């Protein structure tokens, strides 16, 4: 996510570039499948993720955040909303740990606070997404005989 932000590319575009590079250069390691899933997931849902984050940033805008924090928050929100195999507390804890390792001294508390607010609305967002998917499912199957 950080590389995508720095290069003004979508995370999915970075995955494509990295995958091609790994395919053409044996010295370049392939991306981990979870990295690919997270990058493609964030790309697919970036507008929703950024809107949700923006609504929970008190006194900040996404553009003003350190790029590392922005990347961490985007992945964590994707995990909270779309990665069914990642428990919410694990997503938040991992994000806070990454902020401790990679960002400013204030970032872990900030990341924890923002994600704590996002977690309050996560059940409603997931329920709404399930309702939309189940309403669309009969339409996708076509008319029944």
Secondary structure, DSSP 4 states (H G I P E B T S, - for coil): -HHHHHHT--HHHHHHHHHHHHHH-TTSPPPPHHHHHHHHHHHHHHHHHHHHHHHH-TT--GGGS-HHHHHHHHHHHHHHHH-TTS-HHHHHHHHHHHHHHHS-TTHHHHHHHHHHHHHHHHHHHHHHHHHHHHHHHHHHH----
